[in-house]
Amino acid sequence: MARAVTKQRKTINTIAAWAVGLLIFFPILWTILTSFKTEAQAISDPPVFLFFDWTLENYGVVQERSDYMRFLWNSVIIAGGSTLLGIIVAVPAAWSMAFVPSKRTKDILLWMLSTKMLPAVGVLYPIYLIFISLGLLDTRIGLVVVMMLINLPIIVWMLYTYFREIPGEILEAARMDGASLKNEILYVLTPMAVPGIASTILLNFILAWNEAFWTLNLTAAKAAPLTAFIASYSSPEGLFYAKLSAASTMAIAPILILGWFSQKQLVRGLTFGAVK
């Protein structure tokens, strides 16, 4: 009887998980399908799902109208650069908070997290003026710095959580063996926290890749990433849904592929230290 109940619960949980997964994935699936429709089919009422005249015309128009590879390269540099810079800054900060805490450590962590609750538009004007004065407007370097700063609280919090699960005695043993602070972080702490650091890198890369507010307000043409590439298909003449969907599909395809191949590492990192 108990086995039957357990099996039934497992079946229900599996069905519920698939239902939630399909519900989350449906907007992406609809975008991909719409990219293969004509403009008339994209706005048809009632909407057509699978039975329509599939076409690659929208992708051809997008390629002719925009330099997709330039936008893609900008996204790679901005997301990758901000992630690398964020990790370089966050690892020592998380180490000090995890292994050399002070009375104000928790307050500092909460303060860092509270900055994520500030509406971005509230600080847009001063940052815009700073970028103009420093010549960083519409530059990759400027966006790398901004992306790193807005995601830094999350990076520090995640690394702090992972580092807390590592026994401090291991680092003390390294110090007793003569390891310097640099060697302690690079050769003792970092290898032990590889799953957590890897998941942090992946999450930060995805957040930077998908960021639209700052890229649309701080770029024009030279440093515009794929988020600006998508926004370019919204014009005063109206929305071209099929072409917009094609541009969106081309923009999300690299990050979807990355997420698919790194999902095991991401899950492993997110559950790192969950069981002692």
C-alpha positions, 0 to 999 in steps of 0.5 A, a space after each residue: 500500500 505504501 509503495 503504491 502511494 509513493 509511486 502515485 505521488 511520484 507520478 503526480 510530482 512528475 506530471 506537475 513538474 512537466 506542466 510547470 516546465 511547459 508553461 514556462 517554456 511556452 512563450 519561448 516556443 511561441 516566439 520561435 514558431 512566430 518567427 517562421 510565420 508571415 506577418 499576416 499569420 503572426 497577427 491572425 485571429 484566432 492564432 495558428 499554432 503549427 499548421 501554417 506556411 513555414 518560411 525563413 523570410 523573416 530571418 533573411 530580412 533581419 540579416 539584411 537589415 542588421 549586422 547580427 554578428 556585431 550585436 552578438 559580439 558586443 553581447 559576448 564582450 559585455 556579458 563576459 567582461 562584466 562576469 569576469 570583472 565581477 568574479 575578480 571583485 566578489 571572490 575576495 569580498 565574499 572570502 572576507 565576509 565568510 571567513 573573517 566576519 565582523 559585527 557589521 558583516 550581515 548589515 553590509 550584506 543586507 545593504 548590498 542586497 537592498 541596492 537591487 531594490 532601487 529602481 534603475 530609472 532612479 539613478 539613470 540620470 546621474 550615471 548618464 551624466 557621469 558617462 558623458 563626462 568620462 566619455 563612456 557613453 555608447 562604449 563596451 567598457 562603460 557597459 561592462 562596468 555598469 553590468 558588473 556593478 548592478 550584478 555585484 550584490 548577487 555575485 557576492 551573496 551567492 559566493 558568500 553562501 557557498 564559501 560558508 559551507 567550506 570548513 574554515 579548518 581547511 583554510 587554517 591548515 593551509 595558513 599553518 603550512 605557510 600559504 599566503 592569502 593569495 595562495 589560500 584563495 587561489 589554490 585552496 578556496 577556489 578549487 573547493 568552491 568550483 561548483 558554486 563559482 561556476 553556477 555564479 558565473 553562469 547566472 551572472 552571464 545570463 543576467 548581463 546578457 538579458 539586461 535591456 534597461 541600461 543597454 537601451 539607455 547607455 548605447 546608440 550604435 557602437 556598443 549596442 548588444 542583442 537587447 538593442 538589436 531586438 528593440 530596433 524592430 519596434 518602430 513608429 510604423 508599428 510592431 512587425 511581430 514575425 520579424 521581431 520574433 525572428 530577431 528575438 529567437 536569434 538573440 536568445 539562441 546562444 544563451 539557450 544553447 549555453 544553458 542547455 549544455 551547462 544545466 548540470 553544472 548550474 544545478 550542481 552549483 545551486 545545490 552546492 553545500 545543501 547537504 552536509 
